[in-house]
């Protein structure tokens, strides 16, 4: 029996189906990997945007509190 031939008794259609399945899996692997990468990047960008919005909100709360305290201080001054 020459090297590389399937053993006698194995149907050539079976070996062909297995080979095609392996080729399909190997062919899809890069696309699946890129899909996972794109999902990770999308989630990271969304989290960065969310953190930025939260930061701006907290800054505005702080600025409003400082302004309120400044106005309260000005209104409490006794002018003579």
Secondary structure, 3 states (H helix, E strand, C coil): CCCCCCCCCCCHHHHHHHHHHHHHHHHHHHHHHHHHHHHHHHHHHHHHHHHHHHHHHHHHHHHHHHHHHHHHHHHHCCCC
